């Protein structure tokens, strides 16, 4: 069987958590990717009734053997040429990392231009919220394979094994870890009362800032990873994709909080994903290879 007409290299395989209620993990990523016109193959790594931040709940993790067998089916799928990217997020256990790595290898063997985005979902300022073995599997097996990684600042510190007191240190750590493109969320903002997203490649370091939104719902990391990947796949430069994705997340967040929602309302705010209007402050920082940190408007 051949690839479906008009879909070669456009589909994205997303492997992350699935919640029954809410807009996190696969629920956020799949909606964003499809809203921006990309077909999605979605595979859950764990099933939950809602985000654990809302309270304890049942957690269903596919048995390791069955998860691996399903991945093997995807690796051998006659439609694999449709796939232009793989996005992995939250993992249900360390053994899933090896299966994800195998899938990434199969996709890249079929389509050498395919991208792999690793969102190493493992913790936040409060510490790890996955077992250390799962975090280590992402660090050792998946981050080295990634074309793009999207850790938050805590996750980057854990991956780097060091505190990162400023964006210069964060940029140096991103370069040492190896993915050609790193998007660090919750980076150090240069403006008071703001939040920053830091893009680091071998040629540029760019900071996108927006004002902090209090009591923000969960799912922003999943959402920005999907939006950034989608914008890259549809032809935007990395810096422009950073700006567009950051603006969309800020707009969706602000609208949800204004309504008093405890989840992102992507179904209501799809227009914000496709054509965000929010203003984002963009600054080009001095690249770590060029000297000490400095900033100017992009």
MARGUMAR-455449 format. One line per 10 residues: their letters; for each residue z, y, x of C-alpha. Coordinates in nm, 4 decimals. Each point is the difference from the previous one (the first is absolute). Layout:
BEGIN
a) Z,Y,X ~ ... .
//
This chain:
BEGIN
xxxxxxxxxx) 0.0000,0.0000,0.0000 ~ -0.0807,0.3491,0.1281 ~ 0.1964,0.3206,-0.0287 ~ -0.0272,0.1853,-0.3285 ~ -0.2681,0.2724,0.0030 ~ 0.1299,0.3432,0.0939 ~ 0.3452,-0.1170,0.1079 ~ -0.0495,-0.1073,0.3636 ~ 0.2746,0.1468,0.2142 ~ 0.1618,0.2086,-0.2765 .
xxxxxxxxxx) 0.2747,-0.2231,-0.1369 ~ 0.3581,0.0182,0.1263 ~ 0.2376,-0.2963,0.0134 ~ 0.3522,0.1249,-0.0714 ~ 0.2996,-0.2210,0.0781 ~ 0.3318,0.1483,-0.1068 ~ 0.2769,-0.0206,-0.2572 ~ -0.0678,-0.0107,-0.3729 ~ 0.2394,0.1535,-0.2520 ~ -0.0204,-0.0528,-0.3745 .
xxxxxxxxxx) 0.1231,0.3526,-0.0752 ~ -0.0723,0.2891,0.2283 ~ -0.2538,0.1306,0.2475 ~ 0.0816,-0.1336,0.3441 ~ -0.1576,-0.2567,0.2332 ~ -0.3176,-0.1508,-0.1385 ~ 0.0370,0.1921,-0.3258 ~ -0.0332,0.3311,0.1857 ~ -0.2570,-0.1077,0.2583 ~ -0.2362,-0.1775,-0.2381 .
xxxxxxxxxx) -0.0038,0.2866,-0.2493 ~ -0.0684,0.2562,0.2716 ~ -0.2790,-0.1995,0.1629 ~ -0.1713,-0.0764,-0.3296 ~ 0.0344,0.3608,-0.1161 ~ -0.1913,0.1024,0.3122 ~ -0.2719,-0.2523,-0.0780 ~ 0.0843,-0.2932,0.2259 ~ 0.0149,-0.3596,-0.1289 ~ 0.3308,-0.1741,0.0730 .
xxxxxxxxxx) 0.1114,-0.3578,0.0580 ~ 0.3756,0.0074,-0.0623 ~ 0.2406,-0.2677,0.1231 ~ 0.3759,0.0254,-0.0592 ~ 0.2398,-0.0818,0.2824 ~ 0.3013,0.0129,-0.2318 ~ 0.0460,0.0542,-0.3741 ~ 0.2785,0.2190,-0.1381 ~ 0.0728,0.1400,-0.3461 ~ 0.0476,0.3491,0.1511 .
xxxxxxxxxx) 0.0642,0.1754,0.3312 ~ 0.3288,-0.1214,0.1553 ~ 0.1135,0.3629,0.0163 ~ 0.0521,-0.0191,-0.3769 ~ 0.2479,-0.2865,0.0373 ~ 0.0253,-0.3688,0.0818 ~ -0.2570,-0.2224,-0.1640 ~ -0.1801,-0.3322,0.0233 ~ -0.2211,-0.0396,0.3063 ~ -0.2789,-0.2569,0.0090 .
xxxxxxxxxx) -0.1576,-0.0714,0.3394 ~ -0.2980,-0.2380,0.0119 ~ 0.0853,-0.3156,0.1991 ~ -0.1282,0.0368,0.3544 ~ -0.2389,-0.2945,-0.0266 ~ -0.1530,0.1226,-0.3238 ~ -0.0340,0.3560,0.1288 ~ -0.1724,-0.1311,0.3113 ~ -0.2316,-0.2224,-0.2041 ~ -0.1022,0.2906,-0.2217 .
xxxxxxxxxx) -0.0745,0.2092,0.3091 ~ -0.2113,-0.2873,0.1350 ~ -0.1991,0.0060,-0.3243 ~ -0.0649,0.3708,0.0502 ~ -0.1005,-0.0578,0.3634 ~ -0.2635,-0.2480,-0.1174 ~ -0.1095,0.1960,-0.3080 ~ -0.3779,0.0358,-0.0342 ~ 0.0535,0.3647,-0.0993 ~ 0.1887,0.0975,0.3161 .
xxxxxxxxxx) -0.2864,0.2231,0.1063 ~ 0.0951,0.2319,-0.2875 ~ 0.3164,0.0928,0.1876 ~ 0.0069,0.3123,0.2134 ~ 0.3758,0.0255,0.0530 ~ 0.3323,-0.1806,-0.0213 ~ 0.3217,0.1853,-0.0857 ~ 0.3337,-0.1746,0.0459 ~ 0.3326,0.1415,-0.1091 ~ 0.3313,-0.1577,-0.0968 .
xxxxxxxxxx) 0.0329,-0.3660,0.1009 ~ 0.2154,-0.2560,-0.1756 ~ 0.0868,-0.1823,0.3226 ~ -0.0908,-0.0270,0.3686 ~ -0.2315,-0.2964,-0.0495 ~ -0.2336,0.2159,-0.2093 ~ -0.0882,0.2095,0.3062 ~ -0.1853,-0.2880,0.1653 ~ -0.2053,-0.0598,-0.3150 ~ -0.0844,0.3711,-0.0277 .
xxxxxxxxxx) -0.1086,0.0029,0.3641 ~ -0.2250,-0.2982,-0.0671 ~ -0.1586,0.1770,-0.2946 ~ -0.0606,0.3149,0.2041 ~ -0.1730,-0.2123,0.2621 ~ -0.2238,-0.1645,-0.2582 ~ -0.0993,0.3323,-0.1559 ~ -0.0809,0.1533,0.3391 ~ -0.2011,-0.3069,0.1003 ~ -0.2124,0.0490,-0.3118 .
xxxxxxxxxx) -0.0169,0.3812,0.0225 ~ 0.0565,0.1444,0.3466 ~ 0.0353,0.3486,-0.1449 ~ 0.2856,-0.0976,-0.2313 ~ 0.3280,0.1894,0.0307 ~ 0.3523,-0.1357,-0.0042 ~ 0.2771,0.2341,-0.1145 ~ 0.3524,-0.1258,0.0616 ~ 0.2718,0.1781,-0.1940 ~ 0.3083,-0.1532,0.1676 .
xxxxxxxxxx) 0.2313,0.0288,-0.2989 ~ 0.3385,-0.0907,0.1390 ~ 0.2509,0.2812,-0.0417 ~ 0.0889,0.3664,-0.0169 ~ 0.2709,0.2343,0.1217 ~ 0.2623,-0.2382,-0.1391 ~ -0.1176,-0.2853,0.2240 ~ -0.2064,-0.3159,-0.0415 ~ -0.0333,-0.1314,-0.3546 ~ -0.1862,-0.3146,0.0991 .
xxxxxxxxxx) 0.1411,-0.2773,0.2211 ~ -0.0385,0.0793,0.3688 ~ -0.2225,-0.3067,0.0411 ~ -0.2463,0.1477,-0.2514 ~ 0.0027,0.3364,0.1756 ~ -0.0527,-0.1716,0.3359 ~ -0.2950,-0.1982,-0.1376 ~ -0.1668,0.3216,-0.1129 ~ 0.0681,0.1572,0.3395 ~ -0.1197,-0.2947,0.2056 .
xxxxxxxxxx) -0.2875,-0.1392,-0.2092 ~ -0.1381,0.2733,-0.2233 ~ 0.0439,0.3407,0.1636 ~ -0.1927,-0.1134,0.3126 ~ -0.2943,-0.1018,-0.2237 ~ -0.0073,0.3249,-0.1958 ~ -0.2730,0.2604,0.0151 ~ 0.2342,0.2245,-0.1992 ~ 0.3782,-0.0168,-0.0367 ~ 0.2030,0.2091,-0.2420 .
xxxxxxxxxx) 0.3712,-0.0291,0.0831 ~ 0.2563,0.2496,-0.1142 ~ 0.2028,0.1683,0.2727 ~ 0.2815,-0.2552,-0.0127 ~ -0.2484,-0.2877,0.0175 ~ -0.1745,0.1566,0.2988 ~ 0.3359,0.0361,0.1744 ~ 0.0797,-0.3648,-0.0695 ~ -0.3405,-0.1143,0.1225 ~ 0.0297,0.2159,0.3121 .
xxxxxxxxxx) 0.3627,-0.0946,0.0640 ~ 0.1014,0.3614,0.0548 ~ 0.1119,0.3131,-0.1817 ~ -0.2808,0.2517,-0.0560 ~ 0.1628,0.3437,-0.0213 ~ -0.3216,0.1992,-0.0394 ~ -0.3690,-0.0394,-0.0757 ~ -0.0921,-0.0059,0.3673 ~ 0.2166,-0.3080,0.0474 ~ -0.1402,-0.1529,-0.3185 .
xxxxxxxxxx) -0.3568,0.0580,0.1181 ~ 0.0708,-0.1596,0.3383 ~ 0.1559,-0.3016,-0.1708 ~ -0.2977,-0.0315,-0.2325 ~ -0.2388,-0.0041,0.2943 ~ 0.2073,-0.2612,0.1848 ~ 0.0036,-0.2346,-0.2988 ~ -0.3763,-0.0237,0.0082 ~ -0.1670,0.0347,-0.3432 ~ -0.2880,0.2465,0.0524 .
xxxxxxxxxx) 0.1134,0.2022,-0.3023 ~ 0.3634,0.0520,-0.0942 ~ 0.1196,0.1905,-0.3066 ~ 0.3747,0.0600,0.0210 ~ 0.1515,0.0978,-0.3322 ~ 0.3256,0.1982,-0.0262 ~ -0.0742,0.1524,0.3398 ~ 0.1848,0.3064,0.1262 ~ -0.1045,0.3044,-0.2018 ~ -0.0441,0.3334,0.1750 .
xxxxxxxxxx) 0.0769,0.2021,-0.3145 ~ 0.3457,0.0012,-0.1593 ~ 0.0251,-0.1969,-0.3233 ~ -0.3181,-0.1929,0.0687 ~ -0.1132,-0.3549,0.0744 ~ -0.2646,-0.0877,0.2559 ~ -0.2571,-0.2741,0.0481 ~ -0.1134,-0.0379,0.3601 ~ -0.3435,-0.1352,0.0933 ~ -0.0389,-0.1259,0.3569 .
xxxxxxxxxx) -0.3175,-0.1321,0.1624 ~ -0.1080,-0.0128,0.3635 ~ -0.1590,0.3429,-0.0462 ~ 0.2111,0.1969,-0.2467 ~ 0.3446,0.0532,-0.1452 ~ 0.0005,0.1700,-0.3400 ~ 0.2936,0.0808,-0.2257 ~ -0.0354,0.0427,-0.3767 ~ 0.2983,0.1610,-0.1721 ~ 0.1013,0.0623,-0.3598 .
xxxxxxxxxx) 0.3249,0.1170,-0.1534 ~ 0.2574,-0.2718,-0.0572 ~ 0.0255,-0.1362,-0.3541 ~ 0.3608,-0.0859,-0.0927 ~ 0.0832,-0.3327,-0.1657 ~ -0.3507,-0.1304,0.0661 ~ -0.0969,-0.3343,-0.1576 ~ -0.0737,-0.3049,0.2137 ~ -0.3508,-0.0999,0.1062 ~ -0.1222,0.2955,0.2022 .
xxxxxxxxxx) -0.0482,-0.2050,0.3171 ~ -0.2095,-0.2586,-0.1817 ~ -0.1987,0.2757,-0.1663 ~ -0.0804,0.2058,0.3093 ~ -0.1048,-0.3105,0.1942 ~ -0.2500,-0.0929,-0.2694 ~ -0.1289,0.3542,-0.0432 ~ -0.0400,0.0532,0.3757 ~ -0.1913,-0.3270,0.0342 ~ -0.2208,0.0762,-0.3004 .
xxxxxxxxxx) -0.0904,0.3433,0.1344 ~ -0.0915,-0.1454,0.3382 ~ -0.2143,-0.2653,-0.1673 ~ -0.1824,0.2615,-0.2040 ~ -0.0917,0.2033,0.3057 ~ 0.2717,0.2580,0.0641 ~ 0.1225,0.0691,0.3519 ~ 0.3538,-0.1103,0.0812 ~ 0.1329,0.3580,-0.0118 ~ -0.1706,0.0725,-0.3322 .
xxxxxxxxxx) 0.1230,-0.3318,-0.1413 ~ 0.3523,0.0975,0.1068 ~ -0.0287,0.3333,-0.1795 ~ -0.1482,-0.1456,-0.3187 ~ 0.2422,-0.2918,-0.0202 ~ 0.3031,0.2211,0.0678 ~ -0.1081,0.2506,-0.2642 ~ -0.0487,-0.2760,-0.2574 ~ 0.3406,-0.1572,0.0644 ~ 0.1751,0.3370,-0.0147 .
xxxxxxxxxx) -0.1737,0.0894,-0.3250 ~ 0.0813,-0.3340,-0.1640 ~ 0.3611,0.0203,0.1189 ~ 0.0510,0.3535,-0.1245 ~ -0.1478,-0.0824,-0.3385 ~ 0.2127,-0.3136,-0.0423 ~ 0.3220,0.1805,0.0903 ~ -0.0844,0.2906,-0.2311 ~ -0.0294,-0.2489,-0.2873 ~ 0.3293,-0.1658,0.0927 .
xxxxxxxxxx) -0.1731,-0.3318,0.0744 ~ 0.1719,-0.2665,0.2122 ~ -0.3386,-0.1402,0.1116 ~ -0.3276,0.1513,0.1133 ~ -0.2275,0.0569,-0.2997 ~ -0.3340,-0.0899,0.1552 ~ -0.1614,-0.0882,-0.3316 ~ 0.0695,0.3542,-0.1195 ~ -0.0810,0.1680,0.3301 ~ -0.3126,-0.1881,0.1068 .
xxxxxxxxxx) -0.1791,0.3334,0.0255 ~ 0.2457,0.1003,0.2725 ~ -0.0972,-0.3066,0.2022 ~ -0.3703,0.0711,-0.0279 ~ -0.0004,0.3793,0.0301 ~ 0.3376,0.1357,0.1127 ~ 0.0487,0.3750,-0.0234 ~ 0.3357,0.0326,0.1774 ~ 0.0148,0.2080,0.3168 ~ 0.1003,-0.1759,0.3209 .
xxxxxxxxxx) 0.0842,0.1719,0.3268 ~ -0.2053,-0.1575,0.2816 ~ 0.0900,0.0463,0.3669 ~ -0.1687,-0.1394,0.3075 ~ 0.2673,-0.0893,0.2543 ~ -0.0495,-0.0210,0.3725 ~ -0.0933,-0.3617,0.0708 ~ 0.2568,-0.1929,0.2084 ~ -0.2578,-0.0455,0.2730 ~ -0.0453,0.3764,0.0214 .
xxxxxxxx) 0.3601,0.1123,0.0560 ~ 0.3088,0.1079,-0.1998 ~ -0.0055,0.0363,-0.3769 ~ -0.1447,0.3120,-0.1520 ~ -0.1596,0.0854,-0.3300 ~ -0.2732,0.2056,-0.1547 ~ -0.1707,-0.0050,-0.3344 ~ -0.2754,-0.2596,-0.0352 .
//
